[in-house]
Amino acid sequence: MTTDTTENSGKNSKLLPALREGVGLVQMILFKELRQNLQEKNPGAEKTDLSMLAGAITNEVFGTQNPEKKFANFREQHWGKIEQELLSLKENYNFLCRHITDALRIQTLCDNQEGGDSSQTLVNAKNFGYLIEDRDVPLPSIFMTLIRELGKEHNLIVPPVQITPEQDKALVH
């Protein structure tokens, strides 16, 4: 019986980091899209400020506020803008809402497996309107497949490609 638990822990120890990487990819894409959109809406604004704003919004979505004083002060001073962007996520980034929903659910499952509780991020997403409630929670393999495709679409990752046996032989000397 101890062997089964060890095996499951081994599987989880590989699975959870992989799932968290997938969540991280959604965070990166959201940040990238937010920053680009904010720059288009505010062409004269400082790029650093817009990046901080995009980061603060992304952190709010995923419940990962940066405790460093500089970022905490920025969040407090710009809460109105952050809140406005959160309220308009569904309208402005509808194409990402399904991925955000999946990532938040996977993040919550991972946190629960590790003894944490990030369910408040789901409540916040629902309250701000960007959680797609009727979307099923994806299985880990489906989530990773969706994330690979999303990363490919945004030129952030190149999904693995199957090679032929001839190509494989040419690589091994």
ChimeraX commands (.cxc) that place a marker at each C-alpha (Angstrom):
marker #1 position 0.00,0.00,0.00 radius 0.5
marker #1 position 2.85,2.39,0.73 radius 0.5
marker #1 position 4.14,1.78,-2.80 radius 0.5
marker #1 position 0.87,3.00,-4.34 radius 0.5
marker #1 position 0.99,6.21,-2.34 radius 0.5
marker #1 position 4.60,6.77,-3.35 radius 0.5
marker #1 position 3.74,6.12,-6.98 radius 0.5
marker #1 position 0.83,8.54,-6.84 radius 0.5
marker #1 position 3.00,11.16,-5.16 radius 0.5
marker #1 position 5.58,10.68,-7.91 radius 0.5
marker #1 position 2.96,11.14,-10.58 radius 0.5
marker #1 position 1.55,14.19,-8.85 radius 0.5
marker #1 position 5.00,15.65,-8.38 radius 0.5
marker #1 position 5.45,15.62,-12.16 radius 0.5
marker #1 position 1.86,16.49,-13.03 radius 0.5
marker #1 position 1.34,19.49,-10.77 radius 0.5
marker #1 position 4.40,21.42,-11.98 radius 0.5
marker #1 position 3.40,20.72,-15.60 radius 0.5
marker #1 position -0.12,21.98,-14.93 radius 0.5
marker #1 position 1.25,25.05,-13.16 radius 0.5
marker #1 position 3.43,25.77,-16.21 radius 0.5
marker #1 position 0.25,25.68,-18.28 radius 0.5
marker #1 position -1.39,28.16,-15.91 radius 0.5
marker #1 position 1.74,30.31,-16.16 radius 0.5
marker #1 position 1.48,30.30,-19.94 radius 0.5
marker #1 position -2.09,31.64,-19.73 radius 0.5
marker #1 position -0.80,34.33,-17.34 radius 0.5
marker #1 position 1.93,35.31,-19.82 radius 0.5
marker #1 position -0.53,35.51,-22.69 radius 0.5
marker #1 position -3.00,37.57,-20.67 radius 0.5
marker #1 position -0.21,39.94,-19.61 radius 0.5
marker #1 position 1.00,40.27,-23.21 radius 0.5
marker #1 position -2.52,40.97,-24.52 radius 0.5
marker #1 position -3.29,43.43,-21.72 radius 0.5
marker #1 position -0.04,45.34,-22.22 radius 0.5
marker #1 position -0.57,45.56,-25.98 radius 0.5
marker #1 position -4.17,46.71,-25.59 radius 0.5
marker #1 position -3.25,49.26,-22.92 radius 0.5
marker #1 position -0.50,50.66,-25.16 radius 0.5
marker #1 position -2.96,51.02,-28.03 radius 0.5
marker #1 position -5.51,52.78,-25.78 radius 0.5
marker #1 position -2.87,55.02,-24.15 radius 0.5
marker #1 position -0.22,55.75,-26.81 radius 0.5
marker #1 position 1.43,58.57,-24.85 radius 0.5
marker #1 position 1.68,56.72,-21.54 radius 0.5
marker #1 position 4.94,55.39,-20.09 radius 0.5
marker #1 position 5.51,51.80,-21.19 radius 0.5
marker #1 position 6.77,50.94,-17.70 radius 0.5
marker #1 position 3.52,52.15,-16.13 radius 0.5
marker #1 position 1.45,50.22,-18.67 radius 0.5
marker #1 position 3.49,47.08,-18.01 radius 0.5
marker #1 position 2.97,47.50,-14.28 radius 0.5
marker #1 position -0.75,47.98,-14.86 radius 0.5
marker #1 position -0.93,44.87,-17.06 radius 0.5
marker #1 position 1.00,42.96,-14.40 radius 0.5
marker #1 position -1.28,44.18,-11.62 radius 0.5
marker #1 position -4.37,43.14,-13.57 radius 0.5
marker #1 position -2.88,39.73,-14.35 radius 0.5
marker #1 position -1.97,39.28,-10.69 radius 0.5
marker #1 position -5.54,40.15,-9.66 radius 0.5
marker #1 position -6.98,37.62,-12.10 radius 0.5
marker #1 position -4.76,34.83,-10.74 radius 0.5
marker #1 position -4.76,35.95,-7.10 radius 0.5
marker #1 position -1.02,36.46,-7.01 radius 0.5
marker #1 position -0.44,40.00,-5.78 radius 0.5
marker #1 position 3.21,41.02,-5.54 radius 0.5
marker #1 position 3.86,41.92,-1.88 radius 0.5
marker #1 position 6.87,44.12,-2.70 radius 0.5
marker #1 position 6.12,47.65,-1.54 radius 0.5
marker #1 position 6.56,49.22,-4.99 radius 0.5
marker #1 position 3.93,46.90,-6.51 radius 0.5
marker #1 position 1.57,46.98,-3.53 radius 0.5
marker #1 position 1.60,50.80,-3.67 radius 0.5
marker #1 position 1.00,50.74,-7.43 radius 0.5
marker #1 position -1.96,48.39,-6.94 radius 0.5
marker #1 position -3.45,50.63,-4.27 radius 0.5
marker #1 position -2.94,53.85,-6.26 radius 0.5
marker #1 position -4.34,52.39,-9.50 radius 0.5
marker #1 position -7.11,50.18,-8.13 radius 0.5
marker #1 position -9.79,52.06,-10.11 radius 0.5
marker #1 position -8.07,51.34,-13.43 radius 0.5
marker #1 position -7.37,47.75,-12.42 radius 0.5
marker #1 position -11.01,47.24,-11.47 radius 0.5
marker #1 position -12.21,48.81,-14.75 radius 0.5
marker #1 position -10.02,46.43,-16.74 radius 0.5
marker #1 position -11.19,43.44,-14.71 radius 0.5
marker #1 position -14.81,44.40,-15.37 radius 0.5
marker #1 position -14.11,44.66,-19.11 radius 0.5
marker #1 position -12.09,41.43,-19.46 radius 0.5
marker #1 position -15.05,39.48,-20.81 radius 0.5
marker #1 position -15.82,42.16,-23.37 radius 0.5
marker #1 position -12.24,42.99,-24.42 radius 0.5
marker #1 position -10.62,39.57,-24.13 radius 0.5
marker #1 position -13.51,37.18,-24.74 radius 0.5
marker #1 position -11.20,34.96,-26.81 radius 0.5
marker #1 position -9.08,34.36,-23.68 radius 0.5
marker #1 position -11.89,33.86,-21.15 radius 0.5
marker #1 position -12.16,30.12,-21.76 radius 0.5
marker #1 position -8.42,29.73,-21.20 radius 0.5
marker #1 position -8.53,31.94,-18.11 radius 0.5
marker #1 position -11.44,29.88,-16.78 radius 0.5
marker #1 position -9.57,26.61,-17.39 radius 0.5
marker #1 position -6.34,27.97,-15.90 radius 0.5
marker #1 position -8.07,29.27,-12.77 radius 0.5
marker #1 position -9.82,25.95,-12.23 radius 0.5
marker #1 position -6.59,24.00,-12.75 radius 0.5
marker #1 position -4.76,26.41,-10.42 radius 0.5
marker #1 position -7.40,25.82,-7.76 radius 0.5
marker #1 position -7.15,22.04,-8.18 radius 0.5
marker #1 position -3.35,22.20,-7.91 radius 0.5
marker #1 position -3.55,24.41,-4.82 radius 0.5
marker #1 position -6.04,22.02,-3.22 radius 0.5
marker #1 position -3.70,19.08,-3.91 radius 0.5
marker #1 position -0.92,20.98,-2.14 radius 0.5
marker #1 position -3.09,21.99,0.81 radius 0.5
marker #1 position -3.83,25.54,-0.34 radius 0.5
marker #1 position -7.06,27.28,-1.23 radius 0.5
marker #1 position -7.29,29.65,-4.17 radius 0.5
marker #1 position -11.04,29.29,-4.66 radius 0.5
marker #1 position -11.43,33.04,-4.04 radius 0.5
marker #1 position -9.92,33.64,-7.49 radius 0.5
marker #1 position -12.84,31.73,-8.99 radius 0.5
marker #1 position -15.30,33.79,-6.95 radius 0.5
marker #1 position -13.59,37.00,-8.10 radius 0.5
marker #1 position -13.63,35.83,-11.72 radius 0.5
marker #1 position -17.35,35.12,-11.43 radius 0.5
marker #1 position -18.02,38.49,-9.78 radius 0.5
marker #1 position -16.08,40.38,-12.47 radius 0.5
marker #1 position -17.84,38.38,-15.19 radius 0.5
marker #1 position -14.96,36.63,-16.99 radius 0.5
marker #1 position -15.48,33.14,-15.53 radius 0.5
marker #1 position -17.35,30.88,-17.94 radius 0.5
marker #1 position -19.38,28.94,-15.40 radius 0.5
marker #1 position -20.91,26.37,-17.74 radius 0.5
marker #1 position -17.50,25.32,-19.09 radius 0.5
marker #1 position -16.41,21.88,-17.88 radius 0.5
marker #1 position -13.26,21.54,-15.82 radius 0.5
marker #1 position -10.74,20.08,-18.27 radius 0.5
marker #1 position -8.86,16.87,-17.60 radius 0.5
marker #1 position -5.13,17.52,-17.20 radius 0.5
marker #1 position -4.25,16.02,-20.60 radius 0.5
marker #1 position -6.90,18.11,-22.36 radius 0.5
marker #1 position -5.76,21.24,-20.50 radius 0.5
marker #1 position -2.16,20.68,-21.56 radius 0.5
marker #1 position -3.18,20.08,-25.18 radius 0.5
marker #1 position -5.25,23.29,-25.21 radius 0.5
marker #1 position -2.39,25.21,-23.61 radius 0.5
marker #1 position 0.14,23.92,-26.16 radius 0.5
marker #1 position -2.10,25.09,-28.98 radius 0.5
marker #1 position -2.62,28.47,-27.30 radius 0.5
marker #1 position 1.12,28.86,-26.84 radius 0.5
marker #1 position 1.68,27.96,-30.48 radius 0.5
marker #1 position -0.92,30.54,-31.59 radius 0.5
marker #1 position 0.90,33.23,-29.61 radius 0.5
marker #1 position 4.38,32.10,-30.72 radius 0.5
marker #1 position 5.40,31.35,-27.15 radius 0.5
marker #1 position 6.01,27.63,-27.47 radius 0.5
marker #1 position 6.59,25.21,-30.27 radius 0.5
marker #1 position 4.68,21.99,-29.70 radius 0.5
marker #1 position 6.72,18.81,-30.09 radius 0.5
marker #1 position 6.59,17.28,-33.56 radius 0.5
marker #1 position 6.81,13.62,-34.26 radius 0.5
marker #1 position 9.82,12.66,-36.32 radius 0.5
marker #1 position 10.18,9.72,-38.68 radius 0.5
marker #1 position 12.46,6.79,-37.84 radius 0.5
marker #1 position 14.82,7.97,-40.61 radius 0.5
marker #1 position 15.08,11.42,-39.02 radius 0.5
marker #1 position 15.66,9.78,-35.65 radius 0.5
marker #1 position 18.52,7.65,-37.03 radius 0.5
marker #1 position 20.10,10.73,-38.61 radius 0.5
marker #1 position 20.16,12.47,-35.20 radius 0.5
marker #1 position 21.88,9.57,-33.42 radius 0.5
marker #1 position 25.48,8.95,-34.42 radius 0.5
marker link #1:1,2 radius 0.2
marker link #1:2,3 radius 0.2
marker link #1:3,4 radius 0.2
marker link #1:4,5 radius 0.2
marker link #1:5,6 radius 0.2
marker link #1:6,7 radius 0.2
marker link #1:7,8 radius 0.2
marker link #1:8,9 radius 0.2
marker link #1:9,10 radius 0.2
marker link #1:10,11 radius 0.2
marker link #1:11,12 radius 0.2
marker link #1:12,13 radius 0.2
marker link #1:13,14 radius 0.2
marker link #1:14,15 radius 0.2
marker link #1:15,16 radius 0.2
marker link #1:16,17 radius 0.2
marker link #1:17,18 radius 0.2
marker link #1:18,19 radius 0.2
marker link #1:19,20 radius 0.2
marker link #1:20,21 radius 0.2
marker link #1:21,22 radius 0.2
marker link #1:22,23 radius 0.2
marker link #1:23,24 radius 0.2
marker link #1:24,25 radius 0.2
marker link #1:25,26 radius 0.2
marker link #1:26,27 radius 0.2
marker link #1:27,28 radius 0.2
marker link #1:28,29 radius 0.2
marker link #1:29,30 radius 0.2
marker link #1:30,31 radius 0.2
marker link #1:31,32 radius 0.2
marker link #1:32,33 radius 0.2
marker link #1:33,34 radius 0.2
marker link #1:34,35 radius 0.2
marker link #1:35,36 radius 0.2
marker link #1:36,37 radius 0.2
marker link #1:37,38 radius 0.2
marker link #1:38,39 radius 0.2
marker link #1:39,40 radius 0.2
marker link #1:40,41 radius 0.2
marker link #1:41,42 radius 0.2
marker link #1:42,43 radius 0.2
marker link #1:43,44 radius 0.2
marker link #1:44,45 radius 0.2
marker link #1:45,46 radius 0.2
marker link #1:46,47 radius 0.2
marker link #1:47,48 radius 0.2
marker link #1:48,49 radius 0.2
marker link #1:49,50 radius 0.2
marker link #1:50,51 radius 0.2
marker link #1:51,52 radius 0.2
marker link #1:52,53 radius 0.2
marker link #1:53,54 radius 0.2
marker link #1:54,55 radius 0.2
marker link #1:55,56 radius 0.2
marker link #1:56,57 radius 0.2
marker link #1:57,58 radius 0.2
marker link #1:58,59 radius 0.2
marker link #1:59,60 radius 0.2
marker link #1:60,61 radius 0.2
marker link #1:61,62 radius 0.2
marker link #1:62,63 radius 0.2
marker link #1:63,64 radius 0.2
marker link #1:64,65 radius 0.2
marker link #1:65,66 radius 0.2
marker link #1:66,67 radius 0.2
marker link #1:67,68 radius 0.2
marker link #1:68,69 radius 0.2
marker link #1:69,70 radius 0.2
marker link #1:70,71 radius 0.2
marker link #1:71,72 radius 0.2
marker link #1:72,73 radius 0.2
marker link #1:73,74 radius 0.2
marker link #1:74,75 radius 0.2
marker link #1:75,76 radius 0.2
marker link #1:76,77 radius 0.2
marker link #1:77,78 radius 0.2
marker link #1:78,79 radius 0.2
marker link #1:79,80 radius 0.2
marker link #1:80,81 radius 0.2
marker link #1:81,82 radius 0.2
marker link #1:82,83 radius 0.2
marker link #1:83,84 radius 0.2
marker link #1:84,85 radius 0.2
marker link #1:85,86 radius 0.2
marker link #1:86,87 radius 0.2
marker link #1:87,88 radius 0.2
marker link #1:88,89 radius 0.2
marker link #1:89,90 radius 0.2
marker link #1:90,91 radius 0.2
marker link #1:91,92 radius 0.2
marker link #1:92,93 radius 0.2
marker link #1:93,94 radius 0.2
marker link #1:94,95 radius 0.2
marker link #1:95,96 radius 0.2
marker link #1:96,97 radius 0.2
marker link #1:97,98 radius 0.2
marker link #1:98,99 radius 0.2
marker link #1:99,100 radius 0.2
marker link #1:100,101 radius 0.2
marker link #1:101,102 radius 0.2
marker link #1:102,103 radius 0.2
marker link #1:103,104 radius 0.2
marker link #1:104,105 radius 0.2
marker link #1:105,106 radius 0.2
marker link #1:106,107 radius 0.2
marker link #1:107,108 radius 0.2
marker link #1:108,109 radius 0.2
marker link #1:109,110 radius 0.2
marker link #1:110,111 radius 0.2
marker link #1:111,112 radius 0.2
marker link #1:112,113 radius 0.2
marker link #1:113,114 radius 0.2
marker link #1:114,115 radius 0.2
marker link #1:115,116 radius 0.2
marker link #1:116,117 radius 0.2
marker link #1:117,118 radius 0.2
marker link #1:118,119 radius 0.2
marker link #1:119,120 radius 0.2
marker link #1:120,121 radius 0.2
marker link #1:121,122 radius 0.2
marker link #1:122,123 radius 0.2
marker link #1:123,124 radius 0.2
marker link #1:124,125 radius 0.2
marker link #1:125,126 radius 0.2
marker link #1:126,127 radius 0.2
marker link #1:127,128 radius 0.2
marker link #1:128,129 radius 0.2
marker link #1:129,130 radius 0.2
marker link #1:130,131 radius 0.2
marker link #1:131,132 radius 0.2
marker link #1:132,133 radius 0.2
marker link #1:133,134 radius 0.2
marker link #1:134,135 radius 0.2
marker link #1:135,136 radius 0.2
marker link #1:136,137 radius 0.2
marker link #1:137,138 radius 0.2
marker link #1:138,139 radius 0.2
marker link #1:139,140 radius 0.2
marker link #1:140,141 radius 0.2
marker link #1:141,142 radius 0.2
marker link #1:142,143 radius 0.2
marker link #1:143,144 radius 0.2
marker link #1:144,145 radius 0.2
marker link #1:145,146 radius 0.2
marker link #1:146,147 radius 0.2
marker link #1:147,148 radius 0.2
marker link #1:148,149 radius 0.2
marker link #1:149,150 radius 0.2
marker link #1:150,151 radius 0.2
marker link #1:151,152 radius 0.2
marker link #1:152,153 radius 0.2
marker link #1:153,154 radius 0.2
marker link #1:154,155 radius 0.2
marker link #1:155,156 radius 0.2
marker link #1:156,157 radius 0.2
marker link #1:157,158 radius 0.2
marker link #1:158,159 radius 0.2
marker link #1:159,160 radius 0.2
marker link #1:160,161 radius 0.2
marker link #1:161,162 radius 0.2
marker link #1:162,163 radius 0.2
marker link #1:163,164 radius 0.2
marker link #1:164,165 radius 0.2
marker link #1:165,166 radius 0.2
marker link #1:166,167 radius 0.2
marker link #1:167,168 radius 0.2
marker link #1:168,169 radius 0.2
marker link #1:169,170 radius 0.2
marker link #1:170,171 radius 0.2
marker link #1:171,172 radius 0.2
marker link #1:172,173 radius 0.2
view
